[in-house]
């Protein structure tokens, strides 16, 4: 169960290395700084889904005004390109570089604004989503994923990531996020922001820290709340305050630059000044970093993680594999239930059609106002058939995504076992 998986996870505070940084060169121990750049970073879920969210235009107007003081801004749930264009126009003089990640029917909801030039962008759409089985939450229409903007600062290049996951599929989606960052980070320092929909003690968090080697800017703040704050009027009744919005960072992959955390805090909290509503249903998280460049007083050395750290990361991977298998079983059960429901409804509809084919019974039903059953019966059968077909496609897409992730994680497990045996 989930409790057993949580017990098997390593200490989340030990994140000094990453088992996939074997070939990455460490920085010179006695290097001196020649160039320093301050990076003030903000991540905020703006809750911008019209008709479901409240006061979207008013809130986005105030958010646009108050993000102007930051160097880099990552926003989530900006679902409409018109809203992105409005925000871009409002901050163009101070954050002239921006990018919106297009994906899915209504978009990914992800965008980045920066005072630094954007050298390149890349986006990975998650292969596992809620599908038609969770159609009520609208996830089937979104194109959630993880986006990369490679930023050019005076000190060096920063690989800046923005993501938003589905809480029902967060483990699989954050595994894909982990793969994407590991593959694209290169030799740049990393900053990864977003609404991760996971809590610090959970498996998906361990993928970002223990396996990827990223540090949580708020790792020492046990009482930090970014969602379901009690004094937020948009918080649903019965929800407990949690922290699911993060800013992760690392400079393990850069032999030339060092990224140091200077300050962090929760922002965009409480009511908009002079108004009776808050900025969002989430709080913002911000962090100030100092990026410094080093002079090579010594030749860089290869960083090799110790055996204990490899074993800790291995536990996370094994737990992740078990979770993927559990998710696959759950979606297969959804499909079986859909089949049984379709058979039951088809039987009822067929029986009703046979009864209505009797002229006497039809006249009797029409007399008492039940003639509408003649129209409802074929319509209901058609609707059930359409749902059944699309449910099959949805299940196949989800299970194939899980199979892909299972295959990838088994490759990692085999390579990690070999490394442990060689230590």
Number of C-alpha atoms within 10 A of each C-alpha: 8 12 8 9 17 14 9 15 21 18 11 17 12 13 18 14 23 23 22 17 19 13 11 18 19 19 26 17 13 11 14 13 15 10 14 18 15 18 21 18 22 29 28 28 25 23 23 22 15 12 8 9 13 16 16 19 13 12 19 21 15 15 19 16 12 13 22 19 15 19 18 23 23 24 25 23 20 24 24 17 16 10 16 22 12 14 21 21 13 17 21 15 11 16 23 15 18 23 18 22 23 20 18 15 11 19 19 27 29 27 25 26 28 23 23 21 17 22 12 12 16 13 19 17 20 20 19 27 28 21 21 19 17 12 11 10 12 12 20 19 18 18 24 31 28 28 27 26 23 21 21 16 17 13 20 19 21 25 25 24 27 27 27 27 23 22 15 15 18 21 27 26 29 27 23 22 27 18 17 19 22 16 9 13 20 13 18 23 23 24 23 25 27 26 27 23 22 22 15 18 14 16 25 23 23 27 23 24 25 30 26 21 25 24 24 21 22 21 14 9 11 9 10 16 21 24 24 21 21 15 11 19 16 18 17 12 9 8 11 12 15 17 22 20 24 28 25 21 25 25 25 24 24 23 22 23 25 23 23 16 16 13 13 18 14 16 16 20 19 18 15 16 10 6 10 9 18 21 28 29 24 27 26 26 26 25 22 19 21 16 24 20 22 20 15 15 12 11 12 15 14 14 18 16 15 13 14 10 18 20 16 19 25 22 18 22 24 16 18 23 22 16 19 21 14 13 19 19 13 12 19 17 13 15 19 12 12 19 16 11 14 18 15 12 15 19 13 14 19 15 13 15 15 10 13 19 12 11 10 11 12 16 14 14 16 14 10 8 10 12 15 10 18 16 9 12 18 16 13 15 18 13 11 18 16 11 15 18 12 13 19 18 14 21 22 15 16 22 22 15 20 21 16 13 22 19 13 15 19 14 11 15 18 10 12 19 13 11 13 14 9 8 7
